[in-house]
Amino acid sequence: MIPRLLIAATRKSSGKTTLALGLASALAARGVAVRPFKKGPDFIDPAWLSRAAGATCHNLDFHIMGRPAILENFPRYCAGGDLALIEGNHGYFDGQDLEGADCGAALAELLQTPVLLVVDCKGASRGIAPLIRGHLDFPGGAWIRGVVLNNVASPRHEERLRIALNRFVPVPVLGAIPRTRAMAIDERHLGLQPVVEGESLAERIRAIRDTIAAHVDLDAILALGHAAPPWPYPLAPHDSAPRPHGASAVRVAMALDQATHFYYPENLEALRAFGVELVPFSMLDDVALPEGCDGLYLGGGFPEVFMEDLAARRPLLDEIRRRAEAGMPIFAECGGLMMLAESITWGERRVEMIGALPIEVTVEKRPVGYGYMQIEGTGDLPWPGAGVALPCHEFHHSRVTRVGEGVGYAFGVTRGFGVDGRRDGLTFRNILACYAHLHAQGSPGWAAFLADFWRATSKGGSTVGG
């Protein structure tokens, strides 16, 4: 048995995240070992869920990892837990596929998971009954086993809602959350404020937990998760985590701070299995790279929010540039690409960055690349091979506005935007920098390639760019 529950909603921004956070924290406070998951390629919500549950949150996504990886990861990362709590994304039936093969309902069907539906009741009363009935009657709606009302204006409003739903809706109302600022989480241009930036993180999660615990039936919701049917698929061995491959160790500095923190835990796990020792450091606080590192990994994040702070770390930035010029292998994703540029411009503000890549970057008001993406190899690198397609996603308001001489492209873009709508994966000296966020399980060979890239080029091997 794997007790499990999916938190879904009728549409985006209905309260899924706050309900999931509050449930994770409230149940964990009761001694329930919660195992959190997030549908979709999100980085920010999983960080909040990890803090609330006290356990690492893992992503479940049809596009970037595929159904086999979902079925492998889910039971593996449920191990030792009392309840798997999955936060959906968008609306329960929203997705890219017209037939719904990638929506929340498809995930509920795949995992045979009961669903708790969050409904935003602002400005509505009896009218939410046909909305919920429509969800129940639509293909995949049978997994909806309970409803939580959100944005309830007053006790009178709640009473009217409950009377209508008791009359017309055949699933129970398991909570009614009042409209309150106490549960709000600040947002920015690509979603919620990242958890690492919260100055009063514990207090905010506690406020959300207390509100949810006071207004939902925790016992009934926990029982809903335990009513999930037996796991319908063969279980992989408990030791199915990536195994060490016997490769020689390579020590790689990994930026991890408020500006740079978008990493899939499965990716880090896969890299370690190939002999990569990841050494965290801060681009905002440290004055030098960690000693004895053979390479550098700059993940995604929000460098534009901290651009002046980053620019002020001139000794560190200059060391990275000098090390890059001397041949240190660097892999960068999205925000990391921005930091390697000569400059970042955002509105009237412009700052000089590392300058290891002869490019300039500008932050736009609207998203430049946002959503699922597919790239394919150009043949310039030994992986993935010319024409080999890789599913991924992108998540950026920035645009490369100038590309200097000697820069190549490792990938063509067949879906999405990347660097210029046609290409992604800038190569220069021993640098590979892309807007694409790849997942190791959806990109076979990714971890092995990067481990060899850091290992070989740090020992004087061939460069990736001109």
C-alpha positions in Angstrom: 0.0 0.0 0.0 1.2 3.5 -0.8 -1.3 6.0 0.8 -1.4 8.9 -1.7 -3.4 12.0 -2.5 -3.4 14.5 -5.4 -4.2 18.2 -4.7 -5.9 19.6 -7.8 -8.0 22.6 -8.7 -10.5 23.8 -11.3 -8.0 26.3 -12.6 -4.7 27.9 -12.0 -4.2 30.2 -8.9 -7.1 28.6 -7.0 -5.1 27.7 -3.9 -3.4 24.4 -4.6 0.0 25.4 -3.4 -1.2 26.9 -0.1 -3.4 23.9 0.6 -0.6 21.5 -0.2 1.9 23.4 2.0 -0.6 23.7 4.9 -1.5 20.0 4.7 2.2 18.9 4.4 3.2 21.0 7.4 0.1 20.2 9.5 0.4 16.4 8.9 4.1 16.4 9.5 3.5 18.2 12.8 1.3 15.3 13.7 4.1 12.9 13.1 3.0 11.8 9.6 6.0 11.2 7.3 4.8 13.1 4.3 6.5 12.5 0.9 5.8 15.5 -1.3 5.6 15.6 -5.1 4.9 18.3 -7.7 3.3 17.7 -11.1 5.1 19.6 -13.8 8.7 21.0 -14.3 8.5 23.5 -11.5 11.5 24.4 -9.3 9.9 26.9 -6.8 6.9 25.1 -5.5 8.9 21.9 -4.8 11.3 24.0 -2.6 8.4 25.3 -0.5 6.9 21.8 -0.3 10.3 20.3 0.8 10.4 22.8 3.7 6.8 22.3 4.7 7.1 18.5 4.7 10.6 18.2 6.0 11.4 15.9 3.1 12.7 16.4 -0.5 10.0 17.1 -3.0 10.3 15.3 -6.4 8.8 16.3 -9.8 6.4 14.2 -11.8 6.1 15.3 -15.4 5.0 13.5 -18.5 7.0 15.6 -20.9 10.5 16.1 -19.4 10.7 12.6 -17.9 8.0 10.3 -19.3 5.6 7.8 -17.9 8.2 5.0 -17.1 10.2 7.4 -15.0 7.1 8.6 -13.2 6.2 5.0 -12.3 9.8 4.3 -11.2 10.3 7.5 -9.2 7.0 7.7 -7.4 7.2 4.5 -5.3 10.9 4.8 -4.8 10.6 8.3 -3.3 7.5 7.2 -1.3 9.7 4.8 0.6 9.5 5.2 4.4 6.6 7.6 4.1 3.1 7.5 5.6 1.5 9.6 2.8 2.5 10.8 -0.6 1.1 14.3 -1.2 1.1 15.4 -4.8 0.5 19.0 -5.8 -1.0 19.4 -9.3 -0.4 22.2 -11.7 -2.8 24.4 -13.6 -6.3 23.1 -13.7 -7.1 19.5 -13.2 -7.9 18.9 -16.8 -5.5 21.5 -18.3 -2.6 20.3 -20.4 -1.0 20.3 -23.8 -2.8 17.3 -25.2 -6.3 17.7 -26.4 -7.3 14.2 -25.2 -5.8 15.0 -21.7 -2.9 12.5 -21.8 -0.7 14.9 -19.8 -3.1 16.7 -17.4 -3.7 16.2 -13.7 -6.5 13.7 -14.3 -4.1 11.6 -16.4 -1.6 11.6 -13.5 -4.4 10.6 -11.1 -5.4 7.7 -13.4 -1.7 6.6 -13.9 -1.0 6.6 -10.2 -4.5 5.5 -9.2 -4.7 8.4 -6.8 -7.7 9.9 -5.0 -8.0 13.7 -5.7 -8.9 16.5 -3.4 -10.3 19.4 -5.5 -9.7 23.0 -4.5 -12.3 25.4 -5.7 -11.9 29.2 -5.6 -15.2 30.5 -4.4 -14.6 34.3 -4.7 -17.7 35.9 -6.1 -19.7 32.6 -6.4 -22.1 30.6 -4.3 -24.6 28.1 -5.8 -22.8 28.4 -9.1 -19.8 26.3 -8.0 -22.1 23.2 -7.9 -22.4 22.8 -11.6 -18.6 23.6 -11.9 -17.8 20.7 -9.6 -20.4 18.4 -11.2 -18.8 19.1 -14.6 -15.4 18.0 -13.2 -16.9 14.9 -11.7 -18.6 13.9 -15.0 -15.6 14.7 -17.3 -13.2 11.8 -18.1 -10.9 11.4 -15.2 -13.3 13.1 -12.8 -14.1 9.9 -10.9 -10.9 10.2 -9.0 -12.2 13.3 -7.3 -13.2 12.2 -3.8 -13.4 15.4 -1.9 -13.6 19.2 -2.2 -12.0 22.1 -0.3 -13.5 25.5 -0.7 -11.1 28.4 -0.9 -11.5 32.2 -0.7 -14.6 31.9 1.4 -15.7 35.5 2.4 -17.7 34.9 5.6 -19.4 32.2 7.7 -22.7 33.1 5.8 -20.9 32.5 2.5 -19.6 29.2 3.7 -23.1 28.1 4.8 -24.6 28.9 1.5 -21.8 27.0 -0.3 -22.2 23.9 1.9 -26.0 23.9 1.5 -25.7 24.0 -2.3 -23.0 21.3 -2.5 -24.7 19.0 -0.1 -27.8 19.2 -2.3 -26.1 18.9 -5.7 -22.6 17.4 -5.4 -22.0 13.7 -4.4 -18.6 14.2 -2.9 -17.9 15.6 0.6 -16.7 19.1 1.4 -13.6 18.6 3.6 -12.8 22.2 4.3 -13.6 25.8 3.8 -10.6 28.2 3.9 -11.4 31.9 4.6 -10.1 34.7 2.5 -7.0 35.9 4.4 -3.7 37.6 3.8 -2.1 35.2 6.3 -1.7 32.5 3.7 -0.4 34.7 0.8 3.0 34.0 -0.7 4.6 36.8 -2.7 4.9 36.3 -6.4 7.3 37.5 -9.0 7.5 37.3 -12.8 8.0 33.5 -13.0 5.9 32.4 -10.1 6.1 32.3 -6.3 8.9 34.0 -4.4 11.7 31.3 -4.2 11.8 29.7 -0.7 15.5 30.6 -0.3 14.6 34.3 -0.4 12.0 34.2 2.4 13.3 36.1 5.4 10.5 34.7 7.6 10.0 31.4 5.9 9.2 29.4 9.1 6.7 32.0 10.2 4.9 32.0 6.8 4.7 28.2 6.6 3.4 28.1 10.2 0.7 30.7 9.4 -0.4 28.6 6.4 -0.3 25.4 8.5 -2.4 26.9 11.3 -5.0 28.3 8.9 -5.3 25.0 7.0 -5.4 22.9 10.2 -8.2 25.2 11.6 -10.4 25.0 8.5 -10.0 21.6 6.9 -10.7 18.1 8.2 -7.2 16.6 8.5 -8.4 13.2 9.6 -10.8 12.9 6.7 -8.2 14.0 4.2 -5.6 11.6 5.7 -8.3 8.8 5.4 -8.8 9.8 1.8 -5.1 9.2 1.1 -5.2 5.8 2.9 -8.3 4.8 0.8 -6.1 4.7 -2.4 -6.1 1.3 -4.0 -3.1 -1.0 -3.8 -0.3 0.1 -6.1 -1.2 -1.5 -9.4 2.3 -1.9 -10.9 5.4 -4.1 -10.2 7.7 -2.4 -7.7 11.3 -1.8 -8.6 13.9 -3.0 -6.1 14.4 -0.8 -3.1 17.9 -0.2 -4.3 16.8 1.1 -7.7 18.5 4.5 -7.2 21.3 5.3 -9.6 24.4 3.2 -8.8 28.0 4.3 -8.9 29.5 3.6 -12.3 33.0 3.1 -11.2 34.2 6.3 -13.0 37.0 8.3 -11.4 35.9 11.1 -9.1 35.7 14.7 -10.3 35.2 17.6 -8.0 32.8 20.3 -9.3 31.8 23.5 -7.6 28.0 24.1 -7.7 26.5 27.5 -7.1 23.7 27.3 -4.5 22.3 30.5 -3.1 19.4 33.0 -3.5 20.4 33.8 -7.1 21.1 30.2 -8.2 19.2 27.2 -6.9 17.2 25.6 -9.7 18.4 21.9 -9.7 16.4 18.7 -10.0 17.3 16.4 -7.1 17.3 13.5 -9.5 19.9 15.2 -11.7 22.2 15.7 -8.8 21.7 12.1 -7.8 22.6 11.0 -11.3 25.7 13.1 -11.5 26.9 11.7 -8.1 26.4 8.2 -9.5 28.9 9.0 -12.2 31.5 10.1 -9.8 30.8 13.8 -9.6 31.4 15.3 -6.2 29.3 18.5 -6.1 30.7 21.2 -3.8 28.2 23.9 -2.9 29.3 27.5 -2.8 27.6 30.9 -2.9 27.9 33.4 -5.7 26.5 36.1 -3.3 28.6 35.4 -0.2 31.9 33.6 -1.1 35.0 35.4 -2.3 36.5 32.5 -4.2 35.6 29.1 -5.7 36.0 26.1 -3.4 39.5 24.7 -3.5 40.4 21.7 -5.5 37.5 21.8 -8.0 37.9 20.6 -11.5 34.8 22.2 -13.0 31.8 24.5 -12.3 28.0 24.0 -12.4 25.9 27.2 -12.5 22.2 26.3 -12.3 19.1 28.4 -12.9 17.6 31.0 -10.7 17.0 34.7 -10.6 20.3 36.5 -11.2 18.5 39.5 -12.5 16.9 40.1 -9.0 20.4 40.1 -7.5 22.4 41.6 -10.4 24.0 44.4 -8.4 24.9 42.1 -5.5 26.4 39.6 -8.0 28.3 42.4 -9.8 29.8 43.5 -6.4 31.5 40.1 -6.0 34.1 41.1 -8.5 37.0 39.0 -7.1 34.9 35.8 -7.4 33.6 36.8 -10.9 37.1 37.5 -12.1 38.4 34.2 -10.8 35.7 32.3 -12.7 36.5 34.3 -15.9 40.2 33.6 -15.5 39.6 29.9 -14.7 37.3 29.7 -17.8 40.0 31.3 -20.0 42.5 28.7 -18.6 40.2 25.9 -19.6 38.0 25.1 -16.6 34.9 23.2 -17.9 31.7 25.0 -17.0 28.1 23.9 -17.5 25.4 26.5 -17.0 21.6 26.5 -17.2 19.4 29.6 -17.8 20.4 31.9 -14.9 23.9 30.4 -15.0 24.1 31.4 -18.7 23.1 34.9 -17.7 25.9 35.1 -15.1 28.5 34.0 -17.6 27.6 36.9 -19.9 29.5 40.1 -20.2 26.6 42.1 -18.9 22.9 41.9 -17.8 20.6 44.8 -18.6 17.2 45.2 -17.0 15.3 48.4 -17.8 17.6 51.3 -17.0 20.0 49.1 -15.0 23.1 47.5 -16.5 25.8 45.6 -14.7 28.9 43.7 -15.8 28.9 40.0 -15.0 31.5 37.3 -15.3 32.4 37.9 -19.0 33.4 34.3 -19.7 30.9 34.1 -22.6 31.1 36.9 -25.3 27.4 37.6 -25.1 25.1 40.3 -23.6 21.8 39.6 -22.0 18.7 41.8 -21.6 15.7 41.0 -19.3 12.4 41.7 -20.9 9.0 42.6 -19.3 7.3 39.5 -20.8 8.5 35.9 -20.9 10.9 35.1 -23.8 10.8 31.4 -23.3 8.3 29.8 -21.0 7.0 26.2 -21.1 7.8 22.9 -22.6 10.7 22.7 -25.0 12.4 20.2 -27.3 15.9 20.4 -28.6 18.0 18.2 -30.7 21.8 17.7 -31.0 23.6 19.6 -33.8 26.5 17.1 -33.7 29.0 19.6 -32.2 29.2 17.6 -29.0 29.6 13.9 -28.5 26.2 13.9 -26.8 23.3 13.7 -27.6 24.3 13.1 -31.3 23.1 15.0 -34.4 19.3 15.0 -34.7 18.7 13.2 -31.4 15.7 14.9 -29.7 15.6 15.7 -26.0 12.4 16.9 -24.1 13.0 19.8 -21.7 11.6 23.1 -20.6 12.5 26.8 -20.4 11.7 29.4 -17.9 13.2 32.9 -18.7 12.4 36.5 -19.2 15.9 37.2 -20.5 17.1 37.3 -24.1 20.6 37.1 -25.6 21.0 40.4 -27.4 24.5 40.0 -28.7 26.7 37.0 -29.6 30.4 37.4 -30.2 32.7 35.6 -32.4 33.7 32.0 -31.8 30.4 31.0 -30.1 28.8 27.7 -31.4 25.5 26.0 -30.7 25.1 22.5 -29.3 21.4 22.2 -29.9 18.7 23.1 -32.4 15.3 24.1 -31.0 12.3 22.3 -32.5 9.9 23.6 -29.8 10.3 26.7 -27.7 12.7 29.6 -28.0 16.1 28.9 -26.5 18.7 31.5 -27.4 17.2 32.8 -30.6 14.1 30.7 -31.5 16.2 28.3 -33.5 19.2 27.3 -31.4 20.3 26.8 -27.9 23.3 25.5 -26.0 26.1 28.1 -26.4 29.6 26.6 -26.7 32.7 28.6 -26.2 36.1 27.3 -25.0 35.2 24.8 -22.3 31.7 26.3 -21.6 28.3 24.8 -22.4 25.5 27.1 -21.5 21.8 26.7 -22.4 18.4 28.0 -21.5 17.0 24.5 -21.6 16.4 22.7 -18.3 16.9 19.0 -18.9 15.9 16.1 -16.7 18.4 13.2 -16.4 15.7 10.6 -16.8 14.2 12.2 -19.9 17.7 12.8 -21.4 19.6 9.5 -21.4 23.3 10.0 -21.3 23.1 13.5 -19.8 24.8 12.7 -16.5 27.5 10.5 -18.1 28.2 13.2 -20.7 28.6 16.0 -18.1 30.7 13.8 -15.8 33.0 13.1 -18.7 33.0 16.7 -19.8 34.1 17.9 -16.4 36.6 15.0 -16.0 38.2 15.1 -19.5 38.4 18.8 -20.1 39.8 19.5 -16.6 42.6 17.1 -17.5 43.4 18.9 -20.8 41.0 17.2 -23.0 39.3 18.7 -26.1 37.2 21.8 -25.7 33.5 22.1 -26.5 33.7 25.4 -28.3 35.9 27.6 -30.4 
